[in-house]
Amino acid sequence: MRKTPQKMKLPTCFMAFQEGEVTSISSSSNSYTTFDKLQDVYDELVFEFRASFSKNKKLISKLKLENERLSKTNLEFEEKLREYETNI
């Protein structure tokens, strides 16, 4: 496999072929090819990614809210601690 320079970014693509078999466009459209199989798997992965992303997006939103709440509570405790320290 040929290495590409680090500065150059190439798009990801999938290619499939069957060795020793040459087909024309019209005949390959009538059969379920390796490319079709790869396309189906790719489509399934995209669907799973979107579902997972949506689920994680909700979780991230909840975690951000919890973080804000805990940060506020932390600040309140720090203020109380300072008050206690000045009273001592």
C-alpha positions in Angstrom: 0.0 0.0 0.0 1.3 3.4 -1.0 1.7 5.9 1.8 0.4 9.4 1.3 2.2 12.5 2.6 0.8 13.6 6.0 -0.2 17.0 4.7 -2.5 15.5 2.0 -5.8 14.1 3.3 -7.7 11.8 1.0 -11.4 11.0 1.4 -12.3 7.6 2.6 -13.8 5.4 0.0 -14.6 1.7 -0.3 -13.9 -0.3 -3.4 -14.6 -4.0 -4.1 -14.1 -6.3 -7.0 -14.0 -10.0 -7.7 -10.7 -11.2 -9.2 -10.7 -12.4 -12.7 -14.2 -11.2 -13.4 -14.8 -8.3 -15.8 -18.4 -7.1 -16.2 -20.0 -4.3 -17.9 -22.1 -1.7 -16.2 -25.4 -3.1 -17.4 -24.7 -6.7 -16.4 -23.3 -5.7 -12.9 -26.5 -3.7 -12.2 -28.5 -7.0 -12.4 -26.5 -8.9 -9.8 -25.9 -8.4 -6.1 -22.2 -7.5 -6.1 -19.6 -7.2 -3.4 -20.0 -3.4 -3.7 -23.7 -3.7 -3.0 -22.9 -5.8 0.1 -20.4 -3.2 1.3 -22.9 -0.4 0.6 -25.6 -2.2 2.7 -23.2 -2.7 5.6 -22.1 1.0 5.3 -25.7 2.1 5.4 -26.4 0.0 8.5 -23.3 1.5 10.2 -24.5 5.0 9.4 -27.9 4.3 10.8 -26.3 2.8 14.0 -24.0 5.8 14.3 -26.8 8.3 14.0 -28.9 6.5 16.6 -25.9 6.3 18.9 -25.0 9.9 18.4 -28.6 11.0 19.2 -28.5 8.9 22.4 -25.1 10.2 23.4 -26.2 13.8 22.6 -29.0 13.5 25.1 -26.6 12.1 27.7 -24.1 14.8 27.1 -26.8 17.4 27.6 -27.8 15.8 30.9 -24.2 15.7 32.0 -23.6 19.3 31.2 -26.6 20.3 33.3 -25.4 18.1 36.2 -21.9 19.7 35.9 -23.4 23.2 36.1 -25.4 22.2 39.2 -22.4 20.7 40.9 -20.2 23.7 40.0 -22.8 26.0 41.6 -22.9 23.8 44.7 -19.1 23.8 44.9 -19.0 27.6 44.7 -21.6 27.8 47.5 -19.5 25.5 49.7 -16.3 27.4 49.0 -18.1 30.7 50.1 -19.3 29.0 53.3 -15.8 27.7 54.0 -14.4 31.2 53.6 -17.0 32.6 56.0 -16.1 29.9 58.6 -12.4 30.6 58.2 -12.9 34.3 58.8 -15.0 33.6 61.9 -12.4 31.4 63.4 
